């Protein structure tokens, strides 16, 4: 075989069989994730084969124009295959769907391609929790203390006023994962201000808002909200004490009547019924 023929065969082989590529994608639980097959838009696919576990388990494929979804328990009822692009969609993904997915493609001109898709599924970030620790009105200035906590999540927390803010504020840095990020702010007591607490990780960002105001009516509502459980307990104690006092006052005022009634009750003899036997004649 001549050198030219060898070179030609190598070129054809390289064209038809392409080396396996690795692609890395990520998603979040509950979403739908599309695994791209890597097919060129000009290709006409004749065969597609998706598999997992080092090509030992087929989960979806395309053969002779027909889409095949294999009934494998792990993805049952959650797979969709595009017969034009060869892309595989996994619906309602879970953390257990994190693994390597293999796809093999064959085109009408016998071009072949293999791809490894590394899928990583994470839990989505939860919105942080905001709690008020201070709300006071002094010299027409509203003074606010807020705490923002992202429970059981390793994230970065930050405070920021929403929109235009004519006042001053300061925030610190949490000491641990579950430690709150504290904010102290001061602003005009006649206006309401919205603050954003943002939790962010490498790929996600979520924000929770809170609007505060120090008007007298609003302040009374806030005080009622903060101390409602305490007020409820105090009111219950007051009502109970008042009832006891009223009963004792009534007893003291009518002690003579109550004593006479008690004495009469103690000395009163029970009614005795006498039965006389009857003799028949």
Secondary structure, DSSP 8 states (H G I E B T S, - for coil): --HHHHHHHHHHHHHHB---EEEEEEEETTS-EEE-----TT--EEEEEEEETTTTEEEEEEETTEEEE---GGGTT-EEE-TTT--EEE-S--GGG-EEEEEEEEETT--EEEEEEEEEEE------EEEEEEEEEETTEEEEEEEEE-TT---EEEEEE-S---EEEEE---SSTT--EEEEEEEETTSEEEEEEEEE-SS-EEEEEEEEE--HHHHHHHHHHHHHHHHHHHHHHHHHHHHHHHHHHHHHHTHHHHHHHHHHHHH--------------
